Amino acid sequence: MLRRLVVMAFLFSFALSTSTEANSDAQHFWGGFREAILSGDSNRVAAMTKLPLWVRGPDDSDPVVYYGRKDFDRVLKRLLNQKVSIWKGGKVTTTNMLKVIKEKRELSSKDLQAPNSLSVELFYFEKVAGRWFFTRGYLEDGSD
């Protein structure tokens, strides 16, 4: 019985440390991504993006469009300036993704969907080969 408790305690502490490490790793990436966005450094944002970037509208039936480096600045601007409705302070508020990113200094457990994926409103990020990337964006008005 004691051996079983020790094993369970070890597994529980391992799970917590793995989760904490993932949160810390994701938060570090988010801080750099956020800083690059807010400074308008599209080259740095592109370096943090898995290109070609996967973009589509909000419906499952909307076609996926892939944007390479050549079109990245244009689609990034559209993604950041699009309107998004969020639940804030007990009511629905309309803002844009740039303001969402500006206001979101810290990730929450809601953002980190799994140790290797996170989302912030209409942006999706994945950890690939040990490194975080911006991998998907959704355009409310659809893609091109």
C-alpha positions in Angstrom: 0.0 0.0 0.0 2.8 2.4 0.9 4.6 1.6 -2.4 1.4 2.4 -4.3 1.1 5.7 -2.5 4.7 6.6 -3.3 4.3 5.8 -6.9 1.0 7.8 -7.1 2.7 10.8 -5.4 5.7 10.6 -7.8 3.4 10.4 -10.9 1.3 13.3 -9.6 4.4 15.5 -8.9 5.8 14.6 -12.3 2.5 15.7 -14.0 2.5 18.9 -12.1 6.2 19.7 -12.9 5.6 18.9 -16.6 2.5 21.2 -16.7 4.4 24.0 -14.9 7.3 23.6 -17.4 4.9 23.7 -20.3 3.2 26.8 -18.9 6.5 28.5 -18.3 7.8 27.6 -21.8 4.6 28.8 -23.4 4.6 32.0 -21.4 8.1 32.8 -22.5 7.1 32.3 -26.1 4.0 34.4 -25.7 6.0 37.3 -24.1 8.4 37.3 -27.1 5.6 37.0 -29.7 3.5 39.7 -28.0 6.6 42.0 -27.9 7.3 41.4 -31.6 3.6 42.2 -32.5 3.4 45.3 -30.4 6.7 46.7 -31.7 5.5 46.1 -35.3 8.4 43.8 -36.1 6.9 41.6 -38.8 10.2 39.9 -39.5 10.5 38.8 -35.9 6.9 37.6 -36.0 7.5 35.7 -39.2 10.5 34.0 -37.6 8.1 32.8 -34.8 5.6 31.6 -37.4 5.5 28.2 -39.1 5.3 29.3 -42.7 3.3 28.9 -44.8 0.8 30.2 -42.3 -2.6 28.3 -42.3 -5.5 30.8 -42.4 -9.2 30.3 -43.0 -12.6 31.7 -42.1 -14.5 30.8 -39.0 -16.6 28.1 -40.5 -15.4 24.5 -41.1 -16.5 24.8 -44.7 -14.3 27.9 -45.3 -11.3 27.0 -47.5 -7.8 27.0 -45.9 -5.3 29.5 -47.5 -1.6 29.2 -46.9 0.5 32.3 -46.8 4.2 32.3 -47.3 6.7 34.9 -46.4 5.9 37.0 -49.5 2.3 37.6 -48.3 2.9 37.3 -44.6 3.0 41.0 -43.8 -0.3 41.6 -45.6 -2.2 38.7 -43.9 -0.7 39.6 -40.5 -2.1 43.1 -40.8 -5.5 41.7 -41.6 -5.4 39.2 -38.8 -4.4 41.9 -36.2 -6.9 44.5 -37.4 -9.9 42.2 -37.6 -12.8 42.6 -35.2 -13.3 39.9 -32.6 -16.1 39.6 -30.0 -15.0 38.6 -26.6 -16.6 38.0 -23.2 -15.2 40.6 -20.8 -16.5 42.0 -17.6 -19.8 40.1 -17.9 -20.6 41.3 -21.3 -19.7 40.8 -25.0 -17.2 43.4 -26.2 -15.9 44.1 -29.7 -12.2 44.7 -30.1 -9.5 43.6 -32.5 -6.7 41.0 -32.2 -4.0 43.7 -31.8 -5.8 45.0 -28.7 -6.4 41.4 -27.4 -2.6 40.8 -27.7 -1.8 44.1 -26.1 -4.0 43.4 -23.1 -3.0 39.7 -22.7 0.3 39.9 -20.8 -0.1 36.4 -19.2 -1.4 33.2 -20.5 -4.1 31.4 -18.6 -4.8 27.7 -18.2 -7.7 28.3 -20.7 -5.2 29.4 -23.3 -2.9 26.3 -22.9 -5.1 23.6 -24.4 -2.4 20.9 -24.1 1.3 20.9 -23.3 2.0 21.5 -27.0 -0.8 23.8 -28.1 -2.3 27.1 -27.1 -4.7 29.6 -28.5 -5.5 33.2 -27.9 -8.8 34.1 -29.4 -8.3 33.7 -33.2 -4.6 32.8 -33.1 -3.4 29.2 -32.6 0.1 28.1 -31.6 1.9 24.8 -31.5 5.2 23.5 -30.1 7.0 21.7 -32.9 10.3 19.9 -32.3 10.7 21.7 -29.0 10.0 25.2 -30.3 6.8 27.3 -30.3 5.3 28.7 -33.5 2.3 30.7 -34.6 0.6 28.1 -36.8 -2.9 29.2 -37.6 -5.1 32.3 -37.9 -8.8 32.7 -38.4 -10.2 35.6 -40.3 -13.8 36.4 -39.3 -14.4 38.0 -42.7 -13.0 34.9 -44.4 -9.7 34.6 -46.3 -9.0 36.1 -49.7 
